[in-house]
Amino acid sequence: MKVKDLKIGNRVRVTGYEKGNSEYRTKLLSMGLTRGVEFTLTKIAPMGDPVELEVRGFHLSLRKSEADILIIEEV
């Protein structure tokens, strides 16, 4: 499952990361998107990009293409 497949209010858990851009993966990890963390999709911009996630008590905005590095599952 990918972030682009979510609807507002969906709660998911990070189960892994796509292979490839390890530099951006490091940035996601530093923003708190570690394996096992749960987050909620709270907003989607009018044109569909970026999206806002609530993770660890704060709101984080990411482009969908960047967030698609995350492999997630519904909680």
Backbone hydrogen bonds, N-H to C=O, Kabsch-Sander energy under -0.5 kcal/mol:
donor,donor_aa,acceptor,acceptor_aa,energy
5,D,2,K,-1.4
6,L,3,V,-1.8
9,G,41,L,-3.4
10,N,7,K,-2.2
12,V,39,F,-2.8
13,R,73,E,-2.7
14,V,37,V,-2.4
15,T,71,I,-3.1
16,G,71,I,-1.4
18,E,69,I,-3.2
22,S,20,G,-1.7
25,R,21,N,-1.7
26,T,22,S,-1.9
27,K,23,E,-1.3
28,L,24,Y,-2.3
29,L,25,R,-2.4
30,S,26,T,-2.1
31,M,27,K,-1.2
32,G,29,L,-1.5
33,L,28,L,-2.3
34,T,32,G,-1.6
36,G,14,V,-3.2
37,V,34,T,-1.9
39,F,12,V,-2.4
40,T,54,E,-1.9
41,L,10,N,-2.0
42,T,40,T,-0.7
42,T,52,E,-2.6
43,K,52,E,-1.4
45,A,50,P,-2.4
48,G,45,A,-2.5
51,V,62,L,-2.9
52,E,43,K,-2.7
53,L,60,L,-3.3
54,E,40,T,-2.9
55,V,53,L,-0.7
55,V,58,F,-2.5
56,R,38,E,-0.6
58,F,55,V,-1.6
60,L,53,L,-3.0
62,L,51,V,-2.4
67,A,63,R,-2.5
68,D,64,K,-1.6
69,I,66,E,-1.3
70,L,67,A,-1.9
71,I,16,G,-2.6
72,I,1,M,-1.7
72,I,70,L,-0.5
73,E,13,R,-1.9
75,V,11,R,-2.2
